[in-house]
Amino acid sequence: MSNVGNQEEVAVPPAEVKRVYELPSPNPTAPLPENLQDRIYHLENVYKQFSVKPMSIYKSEGENPNGAFHLQLLKLGNHREELSLQEKSQIKDAIYKAIGSRFSLDITTLVISKEEELVGYISELDKEGQKMLLVNPEACSDKECKKKEKFWVSLEKDAIIVTNDSNASSKFEDLKLGDWLHVWTTGAILQSYPVQYTALDIEVVEPEDETPVALSALMKTDFNGIKQIDVRFGDGNKLAITDSKSLEDISSKLKRIELVRANDQRTWIGFLYEMELTIGDNKFQYGTSLRFDNIKYKQNAVTTELNDYIVALGRASIPNLLGGIQ
């Protein structure tokens, strides 16, 4: 007689469950570990593991009785990239494990902007202190403003230095007097004179071509036969210029203007004035930003002469025009 189907069941021992240490859920009323903010900031082994660096931390008070901690991290070797949600979650778990408890923690990334923060040429190199003095002579014309366009720049430990025609990294020792630099910083400023910044990324760029270009070529008009000029000043006031004498004076000044490309191509908010010239059936735009086809040009003696003339015309008709500006 066959015993198939009557086999006894074989007992299989359950698989061994691996014990994992799990932190308790955050308790908003439980006291926080001592010196928690300082401890979070100085978890060097955690940050090294994820190739990040803490840049700042602060505590805010809110709905949570214990408040919330806000930690800003920098991605080492790539200062233009955000940490992903997964990376933030992994870093947060590693911090909780290192501290031994959970708490309210928000992690953000310090990411440098697309546009450079500082522009200038190296006027002094301090090789021993690993810093340089940059000067930007193009930022403004008055003496007081020019004082603000001098700044010392030192380097973060992982600062990246490249030239605009190569992706190869350079070193501080490769920099030389007269080099034009585009600089991205940590955002922190040490108040002194000149002020001091710390650089994350530096790009060594070639100075712009100094060959002057006629404004008439840039604007594609000879400025003859201007019918009207509508001016909008930086404070919102408007002025319509229609008298022939003023139109002739402005036309003659525009014809004399020749411009050189600026080394400082940053976008500035605000302007002294913008004006629309009506010539025949066409309209042409000119403004003190001196940006044409998205290229910025330097101010010079003739553009300054035109600026003074336009402002004087405006002040003759508009009381308190551009208050605070000489």
C-alpha positions as CSV (number, residue, x, y, z in Angstrom):
1,M,0.0,0.0,0.0
2,S,1.5,3.3,-1.0
3,N,2.0,6.0,1.6
4,V,2.1,8.8,-1.0
5,G,0.0,11.6,0.3
6,N,0.4,10.5,3.9
7,Q,3.9,12.0,4.4
8,E,4.3,13.7,7.7
9,E,4.8,17.5,7.5
10,V,8.4,18.6,8.2
11,A,8.7,21.4,10.7
12,V,10.8,24.3,9.3
13,P,12.3,26.7,11.8
14,P,11.4,30.3,11.3
15,A,14.1,32.5,9.7
16,E,16.0,34.5,12.3
17,V,14.9,38.1,12.3
18,K,17.7,40.5,12.2
19,R,17.4,43.1,15.0
20,V,17.7,46.7,13.9
21,Y,18.0,49.5,16.3
22,E,15.1,51.9,15.7
23,L,15.0,55.4,17.2
24,P,11.8,56.3,18.9
25,S,9.4,58.7,17.2
26,P,10.0,62.3,18.1
27,N,8.4,63.4,21.3
28,P,7.6,67.2,21.1
29,T,7.5,67.4,24.9
30,A,10.6,65.4,25.7
31,P,13.7,67.5,26.6
32,L,16.3,67.8,23.8
33,P,19.9,66.6,24.2
34,E,22.2,69.1,25.7
35,N,24.0,71.5,23.2
36,L,22.1,69.9,20.4
37,Q,22.6,72.7,17.8
38,D,26.3,72.6,18.3
39,R,26.4,68.8,18.2
40,I,24.5,68.7,14.9
41,Y,26.8,71.2,13.3
42,H,30.0,69.3,14.3
43,L,29.0,65.8,13.1
44,E,32.1,65.7,10.8
45,N,32.0,61.9,10.2
46,V,28.4,62.1,9.1
47,Y,29.0,65.0,6.7
48,K,32.2,63.4,5.3
49,Q,30.3,60.2,4.6
50,F,27.9,62.1,2.3
51,S,30.4,64.6,0.9
52,V,28.7,67.6,2.3
53,K,29.7,70.5,4.5
54,P,27.5,72.3,7.1
55,M,27.3,76.0,6.3
56,S,24.9,77.3,8.9
57,I,22.4,76.1,11.5
58,Y,19.8,77.9,13.5
59,K,16.8,77.1,15.7
60,S,13.3,78.5,15.1
61,E,10.5,78.5,17.6
62,G,7.1,77.4,16.3
63,E,4.3,74.9,16.9
64,N,6.7,72.4,18.1
65,P,7.4,73.1,21.8
66,N,11.1,72.2,21.3
67,G,11.4,74.3,18.1
68,A,12.9,73.2,14.9
69,F,16.5,73.1,13.6
70,H,17.4,74.4,10.2
71,L,20.6,73.0,8.7
72,Q,22.1,74.3,5.5
73,L,24.6,72.0,3.7
74,L,27.0,72.5,0.8
75,K,27.6,69.7,-1.7
76,L,31.4,69.3,-1.9
77,G,32.9,69.4,-5.4
78,N,29.6,70.5,-6.9
79,H,28.4,73.8,-5.6
80,R,25.7,74.2,-8.2
81,E,23.7,71.1,-7.4
82,E,20.8,70.6,-4.9
83,L,20.7,67.6,-2.6
84,S,18.0,65.2,-3.6
85,L,15.1,64.4,-1.3
86,Q,16.6,60.9,-0.9
87,E,20.0,62.3,0.0
88,K,18.4,64.7,2.6
89,S,16.5,61.8,4.1
90,Q,19.6,59.7,4.4
91,I,21.6,62.5,5.9
92,K,18.8,63.2,8.4
93,D,18.6,59.6,9.5
94,A,22.4,59.5,9.9
95,I,22.2,62.6,12.1
96,Y,19.4,61.1,14.2
97,K,21.5,57.9,14.7
98,A,24.6,59.9,15.6
99,I,22.7,62.0,18.2
100,G,20.6,59.1,19.5
101,S,17.2,60.8,19.2
102,R,14.8,62.3,16.8
103,F,13.8,66.0,16.6
104,S,12.4,68.5,14.1
105,L,15.1,69.0,11.5
106,D,14.9,70.8,8.1
107,I,17.8,70.4,5.6
108,T,18.4,72.8,2.7
109,T,21.2,73.1,0.2
110,L,23.5,76.1,-0.4
111,V,23.6,76.4,-4.2
112,I,25.5,79.1,-6.0
113,S,23.7,81.3,-8.5
114,K,24.1,81.1,-12.2
115,E,25.3,84.7,-12.4
116,E,28.6,85.6,-10.7
117,E,28.4,87.5,-7.4
118,L,31.6,89.4,-7.6
119,V,33.6,90.7,-10.6
120,G,37.0,92.3,-10.5
121,Y,40.7,92.1,-11.4
122,I,43.4,91.0,-9.0
123,S,45.2,94.0,-7.7
124,E,47.1,92.3,-4.8
125,L,47.9,88.7,-4.0
126,D,48.6,87.6,-0.4
127,K,50.2,84.1,-1.1
128,E,50.9,83.5,2.6
129,G,47.3,84.3,3.6
130,Q,45.9,82.6,0.5
131,K,43.7,85.6,-0.4
132,M,43.5,88.3,-3.0
133,L,42.3,91.9,-3.3
134,L,39.8,92.4,-6.2
135,V,38.9,95.8,-7.7
136,N,36.0,96.4,-10.0
137,P,36.4,99.9,-11.6
138,E,33.3,99.5,-13.7
139,A,30.6,99.1,-11.1
140,C,30.0,102.8,-10.6
141,S,31.5,106.2,-11.2
142,D,31.3,108.2,-8.0
143,K,34.2,107.9,-5.5
144,E,32.1,106.7,-2.6
145,C,30.7,103.8,-4.6
146,K,34.1,102.8,-6.0
147,K,35.3,102.2,-2.4
148,K,32.7,99.5,-2.1
149,E,34.0,97.7,-5.2
150,K,37.2,96.6,-3.5
151,F,37.1,93.3,-1.6
152,W,39.4,90.6,-0.2
153,V,38.6,87.1,-1.3
154,S,39.9,84.0,0.4
155,L,39.1,80.4,-0.6
156,E,37.0,77.6,0.9
157,K,39.0,74.4,1.3
158,D,37.2,72.8,-1.7
159,A,37.0,76.0,-3.8
160,I,37.0,75.3,-7.5
161,I,39.1,77.5,-9.8
162,V,38.7,77.2,-13.6
163,T,39.3,79.3,-16.7
164,N,36.4,80.1,-19.0
165,D,38.0,78.2,-21.9
166,S,38.8,75.0,-19.9
167,N,37.2,72.7,-17.4
168,A,40.5,71.9,-15.9
169,S,40.9,73.0,-12.3
170,S,43.5,75.5,-11.4
171,K,45.2,76.4,-8.0
172,F,45.6,79.6,-6.1
173,E,49.2,79.6,-7.1
174,D,48.2,79.8,-10.8
175,L,46.5,83.2,-10.2
176,K,48.3,86.3,-11.1
177,L,48.0,90.1,-10.8
178,G,45.6,91.6,-13.4
179,D,43.5,88.4,-13.8
180,W,39.8,89.2,-14.2
181,L,37.7,86.9,-12.0
182,H,34.1,85.9,-11.7
183,V,33.5,84.8,-8.1
184,W,30.8,82.9,-6.3
185,T,30.9,83.1,-2.5
186,T,29.5,81.5,0.7
187,G,27.4,84.6,1.1
188,A,29.1,85.4,4.4
189,I,30.8,88.8,4.7
190,L,33.4,89.9,7.2
191,Q,32.9,93.6,7.7
192,S,36.2,95.4,7.3
193,Y,37.7,97.8,4.7
194,P,37.8,96.4,2.2
195,V,35.1,93.8,3.0
196,Q,36.1,90.1,3.0
197,Y,34.4,87.2,1.2
198,T,35.1,83.5,1.0
199,A,35.0,82.0,-2.5
200,L,33.4,78.7,-3.4
201,D,33.9,78.9,-7.2
202,I,36.2,81.2,-9.2
203,E,36.3,81.6,-13.0
204,V,39.3,83.3,-14.6
205,V,38.0,85.1,-17.7
206,E,39.6,87.0,-20.6
207,P,39.1,90.8,-20.5
208,E,36.6,92.1,-23.0
209,D,37.7,93.5,-26.3
210,E,38.4,97.2,-25.8
211,T,37.5,98.2,-29.4
212,P,34.8,100.9,-29.3
213,V,31.6,100.4,-31.2
214,A,29.4,103.3,-32.4
215,L,26.0,103.5,-30.6
216,S,24.4,104.1,-34.0
217,A,25.6,100.6,-35.1
218,L,24.3,99.0,-32.0
219,M,20.9,100.6,-32.2
220,K,20.8,100.5,-36.0
221,T,19.8,104.1,-36.5
222,D,21.5,107.4,-37.4
223,F,19.4,109.4,-34.9
224,N,18.3,111.8,-37.6
225,G,14.7,113.1,-37.6
226,I,13.8,112.2,-34.0
227,K,10.1,113.3,-33.5
228,Q,9.7,112.6,-29.8
229,I,11.5,111.1,-26.9
230,D,9.6,109.5,-24.0
231,V,11.7,109.2,-20.8
232,R,10.9,107.1,-17.8
233,F,13.0,107.8,-14.8
234,G,14.1,105.3,-12.2
235,D,11.7,106.8,-9.6
236,G,8.7,106.3,-11.9
237,N,8.4,109.8,-13.2
238,K,7.9,110.3,-16.9
239,L,8.8,113.1,-19.4
240,A,7.9,113.6,-23.0
241,I,10.5,115.6,-25.0
242,T,9.1,117.2,-28.1
243,D,10.8,120.6,-28.5
244,S,13.2,120.7,-31.5
245,K,16.1,122.2,-29.5
246,S,16.2,119.5,-26.9
247,L,15.7,116.8,-29.6
248,E,18.6,118.2,-31.6
249,D,20.9,118.3,-28.6
250,I,20.1,114.7,-27.6
251,S,20.5,113.6,-31.2
252,S,24.0,115.1,-31.4
253,K,25.1,113.5,-28.2
254,L,23.7,110.1,-29.2
255,K,25.7,110.3,-32.5
256,R,28.9,110.9,-30.6
257,I,28.6,107.9,-28.3
258,E,31.0,105.0,-28.8
259,L,30.9,102.1,-26.4
260,V,33.3,99.4,-25.1
261,R,32.1,96.1,-23.8
262,A,32.0,95.9,-20.0
263,N,33.9,93.2,-18.1
264,D,31.2,93.3,-15.5
265,Q,28.2,91.8,-17.3
266,R,26.1,91.2,-14.2
267,T,22.4,92.2,-14.2
268,W,21.7,95.3,-12.0
269,I,18.3,96.2,-10.6
270,G,17.3,99.8,-11.1
271,F,18.2,102.5,-13.6
272,L,18.6,106.2,-13.8
273,Y,16.3,106.5,-16.9
274,E,15.1,104.7,-20.0
275,M,13.9,106.5,-23.1
276,E,12.1,105.6,-26.3
277,L,13.0,107.5,-29.4
278,T,10.4,107.9,-32.1
279,I,12.1,108.2,-35.5
280,G,9.7,108.0,-38.5
281,D,7.5,105.0,-37.9
282,N,10.1,103.2,-35.8
283,K,10.8,103.3,-32.1
284,F,14.3,102.7,-30.5
285,Q,15.2,102.0,-26.9
286,Y,18.1,103.6,-25.0
287,G,18.8,103.4,-21.2
288,T,21.5,103.9,-18.7
289,S,22.0,100.2,-18.3
290,L,23.7,100.3,-21.7
291,R,22.7,96.8,-22.6
292,F,22.2,96.0,-26.3
293,D,21.6,92.4,-27.6
294,N,22.1,91.3,-24.0
295,I,25.6,92.7,-23.9
296,K,26.5,95.3,-21.4
297,Y,28.7,98.3,-22.3
298,K,30.7,100.8,-20.1
299,Q,29.7,104.3,-19.3
300,N,32.0,107.0,-20.6
301,A,32.3,110.8,-20.7
302,V,29.8,111.2,-23.5
303,T,27.2,108.9,-21.9
304,T,27.6,110.7,-18.6
305,E,27.2,114.1,-20.4
306,L,23.9,112.7,-21.9
307,N,22.7,111.5,-18.5
308,D,23.3,114.8,-16.9
309,Y,21.4,116.6,-19.8
310,I,18.4,114.2,-19.5
311,V,18.2,114.6,-15.7
312,A,18.5,118.4,-16.0
313,L,15.6,118.5,-18.5
314,G,13.5,116.3,-16.2
315,R,14.2,118.4,-13.1
316,A,13.3,121.6,-14.9
317,S,9.7,120.2,-15.3
318,I,9.3,117.7,-12.4
319,P,9.9,118.8,-8.8
320,N,11.9,116.5,-6.6
321,L,12.9,114.2,-9.5
322,L,15.3,111.4,-8.4
323,G,15.5,112.6,-4.9
324,G,18.8,111.7,-3.3
325,I,20.7,111.5,-6.6
326,Q,23.1,114.3,-7.4
